[in-house]
Amino acid sequence: MAKKIPQKPTHRKRSPFYWWRRFPSHKPLHHYKPLLERIQNGDFDYPEYFEQAEWEDHWAEEEIASKRHLFNDPQSFLEESNAIKRRYLKRKNLLIKDGYETEHKRLVELIKQFGIAFGCTKDTIREFMEEFDGTLEEMYYAFAEHRGVKNIKVLEYMPVKKRGRGRPPKNPLL
Protein backbone atom coordinates (compact mmCIF):
# COMPACT_ATOMS: atom_id res chain seq x y z
CA MET A 1 0.00 0.00 0.00
CA ALA A 2 1.51 3.32 -1.08
CA LYS A 3 1.75 6.11 1.43
CA LYS A 4 0.44 9.56 0.64
CA ILE A 5 3.08 11.86 -0.80
CA PRO A 6 3.44 14.98 1.38
CA GLN A 7 3.66 18.54 0.14
CA LYS A 8 7.14 19.60 -0.87
CA PRO A 9 8.61 21.59 2.04
CA THR A 10 9.60 25.17 1.33
CA HIS A 11 11.67 27.80 3.08
CA ARG A 12 13.61 25.33 5.16
CA LYS A 13 16.96 26.51 6.45
CA ARG A 14 19.45 24.62 4.34
CA SER A 15 22.84 23.47 5.42
CA PRO A 16 25.48 23.88 2.72
CA PHE A 17 26.67 20.37 3.59
CA TYR A 18 23.27 18.65 3.29
CA TRP A 19 21.37 20.83 0.82
CA TRP A 20 19.59 17.82 -0.72
CA ARG A 21 17.70 16.91 2.45
CA ARG A 22 14.26 18.54 2.57
CA PHE A 23 13.17 17.09 5.91
CA PRO A 24 14.84 17.21 9.33
CA SER A 25 16.85 14.11 10.16
CA HIS A 26 16.19 11.76 13.08
CA LYS A 27 17.76 12.82 16.39
CA PRO A 28 19.20 9.72 18.09
CA LEU A 29 19.53 9.35 21.83
CA HIS A 30 22.97 9.49 23.43
CA HIS A 31 24.90 6.23 23.27
CA TYR A 32 24.95 6.02 27.08
CA LYS A 33 21.18 5.46 27.13
CA PRO A 34 20.01 1.84 27.48
CA LEU A 35 19.70 -0.10 24.24
CA LEU A 36 15.96 -0.66 24.62
CA GLU A 37 15.31 3.08 24.93
CA ARG A 38 17.34 3.70 21.80
CA ILE A 39 15.39 1.03 19.93
CA GLN A 40 12.08 2.53 21.06
CA ASN A 41 13.29 5.99 20.00
CA GLY A 42 13.87 4.66 16.48
CA ASP A 43 17.64 5.05 16.44
CA PHE A 44 18.08 1.78 14.53
CA ASP A 45 15.02 1.94 12.26
CA TYR A 46 15.13 1.81 8.48
CA PRO A 47 16.26 5.22 7.13
CA GLU A 48 13.56 7.48 5.72
CA TYR A 49 15.80 8.70 2.89
CA PHE A 50 14.67 5.99 0.45
CA GLU A 51 11.03 7.04 0.75
CA GLN A 52 12.00 10.70 0.34
CA ALA A 53 13.95 9.80 -2.80
CA GLU A 54 10.77 8.32 -4.32
CA TRP A 55 8.91 11.55 -3.54
CA GLU A 56 11.45 13.51 -5.59
CA ASP A 57 10.18 11.87 -8.80
CA HIS A 58 6.64 12.96 -8.01
CA TRP A 59 7.69 16.51 -7.18
CA ALA A 60 9.73 16.74 -10.40
CA GLU A 61 6.69 15.77 -12.45
CA GLU A 62 4.58 18.33 -10.58
CA GLU A 63 7.08 21.09 -11.33
CA ILE A 64 7.29 20.12 -14.99
CA ALA A 65 3.50 20.10 -15.25
CA SER A 66 3.27 23.53 -13.64
CA LYS A 67 5.73 25.02 -16.17
CA ARG A 68 4.30 23.31 -19.25
CA HIS A 69 1.95 26.19 -20.10
CA LEU A 70 4.80 28.76 -20.08
CA PHE A 71 6.43 27.42 -23.25
CA ASN A 72 5.17 27.69 -26.83
CA ASP A 73 8.20 26.02 -28.34
CA PRO A 74 8.46 22.25 -27.66
CA GLN A 75 12.26 22.37 -27.91
CA SER A 76 12.66 24.97 -25.14
CA PHE A 77 10.12 23.11 -22.98
CA LEU A 78 12.10 19.89 -23.46
CA GLU A 79 15.33 21.61 -22.42
CA GLU A 80 13.70 23.09 -19.34
CA SER A 81 12.07 19.79 -18.35
CA ASN A 82 15.42 17.99 -18.73
CA ALA A 83 17.08 20.60 -16.51
CA ILE A 84 14.37 20.11 -13.87
CA LYS A 85 14.68 16.32 -14.05
CA ARG A 86 18.47 16.59 -13.74
CA ARG A 87 18.16 18.71 -10.58
CA TYR A 88 15.71 16.33 -8.95
CA LEU A 89 17.70 13.27 -10.03
CA LYS A 90 20.84 14.64 -8.38
CA ARG A 91 18.93 15.20 -5.13
CA LYS A 92 17.37 11.72 -5.42
CA ASN A 93 20.74 10.03 -5.94
CA LEU A 94 22.25 11.83 -2.94
CA LEU A 95 19.28 10.80 -0.78
CA ILE A 96 19.69 7.16 -1.85
CA LYS A 97 23.43 7.32 -1.11
CA ASP A 98 22.69 8.79 2.33
CA GLY A 99 20.11 6.06 2.89
CA TYR A 100 22.59 3.27 2.22
CA GLU A 101 25.27 4.88 4.39
CA THR A 102 22.83 5.47 7.25
CA GLU A 103 21.44 1.95 7.02
CA HIS A 104 24.94 0.46 7.16
CA LYS A 105 25.97 2.63 10.13
CA ARG A 106 22.79 1.75 12.03
CA LEU A 107 23.23 -1.99 11.45
CA VAL A 108 26.87 -1.92 12.55
CA GLU A 109 25.96 0.11 15.65
CA LEU A 110 23.02 -2.21 16.45
CA ILE A 111 25.23 -5.30 16.30
CA LYS A 112 27.85 -3.56 18.43
CA GLN A 113 25.29 -2.51 21.06
CA PHE A 114 23.75 -6.00 21.20
CA GLY A 115 27.24 -7.38 21.77
CA ILE A 116 27.85 -4.93 24.61
CA ALA A 117 24.44 -5.45 26.23
CA PHE A 118 24.41 -9.24 26.06
CA GLY A 119 28.12 -10.06 26.04
CA CYS A 120 28.36 -12.14 22.89
CA THR A 121 30.14 -12.15 19.54
CA LYS A 122 29.04 -10.29 16.44
CA ASP A 123 28.71 -13.54 14.50
CA THR A 124 26.20 -14.89 17.05
CA ILE A 125 24.15 -11.72 16.71
CA ARG A 126 24.25 -11.79 12.89
CA GLU A 127 23.10 -15.42 12.81
CA PHE A 128 20.22 -14.62 15.15
CA MET A 129 19.26 -11.53 13.10
CA GLU A 130 19.13 -13.54 9.87
CA GLU A 131 16.75 -16.10 11.37
CA PHE A 132 14.56 -13.67 13.29
CA ASP A 133 11.42 -12.16 11.75
CA GLY A 134 9.85 -9.29 13.67
CA THR A 135 10.46 -5.81 15.01
CA LEU A 136 13.65 -4.68 16.71
CA GLU A 137 11.99 -4.52 20.10
CA GLU A 138 10.70 -8.08 19.69
CA MET A 139 14.19 -9.14 18.62
CA TYR A 140 15.64 -7.53 21.75
CA TYR A 141 13.41 -9.59 24.03
CA ALA A 142 13.84 -12.76 21.95
CA PHE A 143 17.61 -12.40 21.97
CA ALA A 144 17.59 -11.87 25.75
CA GLU A 145 15.58 -15.06 26.08
CA HIS A 146 17.94 -16.82 23.64
CA ARG A 147 20.94 -15.76 25.75
CA GLY A 148 19.27 -17.08 28.91
CA VAL A 149 18.46 -13.81 30.65
CA LYS A 150 16.01 -14.67 33.42
CA ASN A 151 14.76 -11.22 34.42
CA ILE A 152 14.29 -9.08 31.31
CA LYS A 153 13.02 -6.09 33.31
CA VAL A 154 16.52 -5.68 34.75
CA LEU A 155 17.91 -5.35 31.23
CA GLU A 156 15.60 -2.46 30.40
CA TYR A 157 17.14 -0.22 33.04
CA MET A 158 20.64 -1.62 33.03
CA PRO A 159 23.14 1.21 32.56
CA VAL A 160 25.40 1.10 29.57
CA LYS A 161 29.08 0.54 30.23
CA LYS A 162 30.69 3.93 29.83
CA ARG A 163 33.94 3.73 27.95
CA GLY A 164 36.00 6.81 28.08
CA ARG A 165 39.41 8.27 28.24
CA GLY A 166 41.51 8.51 31.30
CA ARG A 167 43.14 6.22 33.74
CA PRO A 168 41.62 2.75 34.07
CA PRO A 169 40.23 1.80 37.49
CA LYS A 170 42.60 0.15 39.96
CA ASN A 171 42.56 -3.62 40.14
CA PRO A 172 41.12 -4.53 43.55
CA LEU A 173 42.81 -7.95 43.43
CA LEU A 174 46.32 -6.53 43.64
N, C-alpha and C positions, 0 to 999 in steps of 0.2 A: 504494500500500500504506500503510495507516494505521499510525502508530507507536503503541506502547503508552502509555497515559496514566499518568503517574506518580502516586504518592500525593501528596495535598495537603500541602505543607510546613506544619509548625506550629512555634510558639515561635521564629520568626525575629525577630531584632532589626529593628524597623521604623524607617525614617527618616520623620519627619513630612512630608518633601517628596516621597517616593516610596512611600507606604504601599501602593499597589496592586501593587507588584512583589513576588511571592512568592519569586523565585529571584535569586541574586546575578547582577549584570550582568557582561558580558565586560570584562576588564581589557586595554586595548590597550597595545602597546609605545610607548615614547617616540617622538616624531616625528623624532628624530635617527637612529633605527635605519634600516638600509637597507630599501628598499621591499619587497624579496623576503621579508625576515624578517617584516615586518608582515603581508604576505599569508599567509605560512605560519602565523602566529599567529592568523589569523582576524579581523584588525582590520577587514577590508572585507567580511566575509561577510554573508549575509542575516540580518537581526535575528531573534532567537528570540521576540520578543514576540508575533508573529502566532500561532505555535503555542501559546504559553501562553494567549492569549486564547480559543482553541478549547477548551482544557482547562477554562476557567472554566464553560462550559455544562455539561460533564459533572459537575463538582464541585457545581454548583448543583442538578442533578437528584439527586445522591447525598444532599445535605443535606435536600432536600425529602422524599425517600423515607424518610430516617431519622426525620423528625419527623411523618410521616403518622399513625402509630399513637397519637400523643399527643393528637389532637383527635377529639372525638365529633361536634362541630358542623361541617358542611361549610363554612359561611360563615367561621368563624374560621380553619379550615385554609386556605381560599382567600386570606384576608387575609395570613396568615403566609407562604404560598408566594409571593405577589406581593411581599412585603417582601424575601424571600430572593432572588428573581429580580432585583429592582431593585438590590440590593447587588452581586450578581455582574455584572449588566449594566454598572453604573458602572465596576467594575474592568476589565471586558472592553473597554469603550470607551476607557478611559485607556491600556490596553496597546496597543490598535490605534493610537491617536494617537502614542504613543511609538515604535511600530514604524515608522510612516511618517516621523516626524521623524528617527529614527536611520538609516533607509535613505537618506533624502535627504542627510544629513550625510556618510554613508560614501561615497556616490557622488561627491559634490562633492570630498571629500578625495582619493578615488582618482584622479579626473581631474587634480586639482592635482598630486599626487605623480608621476603618470606624466609630466606636463608638465615637472616639475623633473628627473626622472631621465633623460628622453630628449630634453629640449630641443625640444619641439614645441608646437603650439597646442592649445587645448582642443577645437576643432572637429575636428581631425585625430584626436584620441583618441576623441571621441564617434562619429565615422564608423566607426572601426575596431571599437569596442565593439558597435555595432549589427550589424555583419556577422559578428562572431566568435561561435562557439558552442563553449563549453568552460569549464573552470575558470579562476579568476583566475590561478593559477600558470602554466597553459598560455598564457593570454593575455599574461602578462608576457614569456615567452620568444618567443611569436609576434610580439609588437609589437617586441621587440628585433631580431628577424630582419627585420621589415618596415622598421624604421628603418635597417637596414644595419650593425648592430653585429656585428663580426667575432668577438670573443672575449666570449662571454656570461658566462664565469666571472668576468671582471673586474667585471662589473656587480653580481654578487652581493655582493661585498665593498666596493663603491665607497661611500665615506662620503657622507653626505647633506650638501648645502651648508647650513651653519649660518647662519641669518639672525638677527641680534640687534640689540640697541641698541648705541649707542656710536659712536665715531668710525670712519668708513670707512677701509680701509687706504690708505696713500699710493700714488699712481700712480708706478710705477717709470720711466715714460717721460718724466716731467718732470724 
